[in-house]
Amino acid sequence: MTRLPYLDRAVVPEAKIINYLLSVSHSSGRAKARFLKGFGFRDQDWLTLREAIVAHARTNDITASHRTHFGTRYEIDGPLPTPAGRTPIVRVVWFVEAQENVPRLVTLIPRRIGTDDQ
């Protein structure tokens, strides 16, 4: 397959990372926060997670895409670089609205921990 288009324009908001992906109090984000914090990501260093998510898209191919009249959803599975030096396998979901060329982060989903990551 191919890589995420327009990655140089990617939108990964601070609020999405701090208030969702790294929030242990968010109803649907708390399990993700525990997972990510277990690999060394921290609220105060939220840019580290942002950079890791962009690096994930830069180094892994799109594994699935779904086009609708609203735009295209892209799923990318692969290893995520972490501060702990381990590389868990995650799925990062992006969305590019129709008539736009800006990928926006939707979510990150833990997939599995590779044998070298335990």
The 8 nearest C-alpha neighbors of each residue, nearest first, counted from 0:
[[1, 60, 61, 62, 2, 63, 59, 3],
 [2, 0, 60, 61, 3, 4, 59, 62],
 [1, 3, 60, 61, 4, 59, 57, 56],
 [2, 4, 6, 56, 61, 5, 1, 60],
 [3, 5, 6, 2, 102, 100, 1, 101],
 [4, 6, 7, 8, 100, 101, 3, 102],
 [7, 5, 9, 8, 4, 3, 102, 57],
 [6, 8, 5, 9, 4, 101, 102, 53],
 [9, 7, 6, 101, 5, 10, 102, 100],
 [10, 8, 102, 6, 7, 101, 103, 11],
 [9, 11, 103, 12, 102, 104, 8, 101],
 [10, 12, 104, 103, 9, 49, 13, 15],
 [13, 11, 15, 14, 10, 16, 104, 49],
 [12, 14, 16, 15, 17, 11, 45, 46],
 [13, 15, 17, 18, 12, 16, 19, 11],
 [16, 14, 12, 19, 13, 18, 17, 20],
 [15, 17, 20, 13, 14, 19, 18, 21],
 [16, 18, 21, 14, 19, 42, 15, 13],
 [19, 17, 14, 22, 15, 16, 21, 20],
 [20, 18, 22, 28, 15, 16, 21, 17],
 [19, 21, 16, 32, 28, 22, 31, 17],
 [22, 20, 32, 17, 19, 16, 42, 23],
 [23, 21, 19, 18, 24, 25, 32, 29],
 [22, 24, 29, 32, 25, 21, 33, 28],
 [23, 25, 22, 29, 26, 28, 19, 18],
 [26, 24, 28, 29, 22, 27, 23, 19],
 [27, 25, 28, 29, 24, 23, 30, 19],
 [28, 26, 25, 29, 30, 19, 31, 24],
 [27, 29, 25, 19, 31, 20, 30, 26],
 [28, 30, 23, 32, 25, 31, 22, 24],
 [31, 29, 33, 32, 28, 34, 23, 27],
 [32, 30, 34, 28, 29, 33, 20, 35],
 [33, 31, 21, 29, 35, 20, 30, 34],
 [32, 34, 30, 36, 31, 35, 37, 29],
 [33, 35, 31, 37, 32, 36, 30, 38],
 [36, 34, 32, 37, 38, 33, 40, 31],
 [35, 37, 40, 39, 33, 38, 34, 32],
 [36, 38, 34, 35, 39, 33, 40, 32],
 [39, 37, 36, 83, 35, 81, 40, 82],
 [38, 40, 36, 82, 83, 37, 41, 81],
 [39, 41, 36, 35, 38, 48, 82, 42],
 [40, 42, 44, 43, 36, 45, 39, 21],
 [43, 41, 45, 44, 17, 21, 40, 16],
 [42, 44, 41, 45, 46, 17, 40, 47],
 [45, 43, 41, 42, 46, 47, 40, 48],
 [44, 46, 42, 47, 48, 43, 41, 49],
 [45, 47, 49, 48, 44, 50, 13, 43],
 [48, 46, 50, 45, 49, 44, 51, 40],
 [49, 47, 51, 46, 50, 45, 52, 40],
 [50, 48, 46, 52, 47, 51, 53, 45],
 [49, 51, 47, 53, 48, 52, 46, 54],
 [52, 50, 48, 54, 49, 53, 80, 55],
 [51, 53, 55, 49, 54, 50, 48, 56],
 [52, 54, 56, 50, 55, 51, 57, 49],
 [55, 53, 57, 51, 56, 52, 50, 58],
 [56, 54, 52, 53, 58, 57, 79, 59],
 [57, 55, 53, 54, 59, 58, 3, 52],
 [56, 58, 54, 55, 59, 53, 2, 3],
 [57, 59, 55, 56, 54, 60, 2, 77],
 [60, 58, 56, 55, 57, 77, 2, 75],
 [59, 61, 2, 1, 0, 62, 75, 58],
 [60, 62, 75, 2, 1, 63, 74, 0],
 [61, 63, 75, 74, 60, 76, 0, 64],
 [64, 62, 74, 61, 73, 65, 75, 72],
 [65, 63, 73, 72, 74, 66, 71, 62],
 [64, 66, 72, 71, 73, 67, 63, 70],
 [65, 67, 71, 70, 72, 64, 68, 69],
 [68, 66, 69, 70, 71, 65, 72, 97],
 [67, 69, 70, 97, 66, 71, 96, 98],
 [70, 68, 67, 97, 96, 71, 66, 95],
 [71, 69, 97, 96, 67, 95, 68, 66],
 [70, 72, 66, 95, 65, 94, 67, 73],
 [71, 73, 94, 65, 64, 93, 66, 95],
 [72, 74, 64, 93, 92, 63, 94, 71],
 [75, 73, 92, 63, 62, 91, 61, 64],
 [74, 76, 61, 62, 91, 90, 60, 92],
 [77, 75, 90, 89, 62, 91, 74, 88],
 [76, 78, 88, 89, 59, 79, 75, 90],
 [77, 79, 88, 86, 87, 89, 80, 55],
 [78, 80, 86, 55, 87, 88, 81, 51],
 [79, 81, 86, 51, 78, 85, 84, 82],
 [82, 80, 83, 84, 85, 38, 79, 86],
 [81, 83, 39, 84, 38, 40, 80, 85],
 [84, 82, 38, 39, 81, 85, 40, 37],
 [85, 83, 81, 82, 86, 80, 38, 39],
 [84, 86, 116, 83, 81, 87, 80, 38],
 [87, 85, 78, 79, 80, 81, 116, 88],
 [88, 86, 112, 78, 79, 113, 89, 111],
 [87, 89, 78, 77, 111, 110, 112, 79],
 [90, 88, 109, 110, 108, 76, 77, 78],
 [91, 89, 76, 108, 75, 107, 109, 74],
 [90, 92, 107, 75, 74, 106, 108, 89],
 [91, 93, 74, 106, 105, 73, 107, 104],
 [94, 92, 104, 73, 105, 103, 72, 102],
 [93, 95, 72, 103, 102, 71, 73, 96],
 [96, 94, 102, 71, 70, 101, 103, 100],
 [97, 95, 70, 99, 69, 98, 94, 71],
 [96, 98, 70, 69, 99, 95, 68, 71],
 [97, 99, 96, 100, 70, 95, 69, 101],
 [100, 98, 96, 97, 101, 95, 70, 102],
 [99, 101, 5, 95, 102, 98, 96, 8],
 [100, 102, 8, 95, 99, 9, 5, 103],
 [103, 101, 95, 9, 94, 93, 10, 100],
 [104, 102, 10, 94, 93, 9, 105, 101],
 [103, 105, 93, 11, 106, 92, 10, 94],
 [106, 104, 93, 92, 103, 94, 107, 91],
 [107, 105, 92, 91, 104, 108, 93, 20],
 [106, 108, 91, 90, 92, 109, 89, 105],
 [107, 109, 90, 89, 110, 91, 106, 31],
 [110, 108, 89, 111, 90, 88, 107, 31],
 [111, 109, 89, 88, 108, 90, 112, 87],
 [112, 110, 88, 109, 113, 87, 89, 114],
 [111, 113, 87, 116, 88, 114, 117, 110],
 [112, 114, 116, 115, 87, 111, 88, 117],
 [113, 115, 116, 117, 112, 111, 87, 86],
 [114, 116, 113, 117, 85, 112, 86, 87],
 [117, 115, 113, 85, 114, 112, 86, 87],
 [116, 115, 114, 112, 113, 85, 87, 86]]
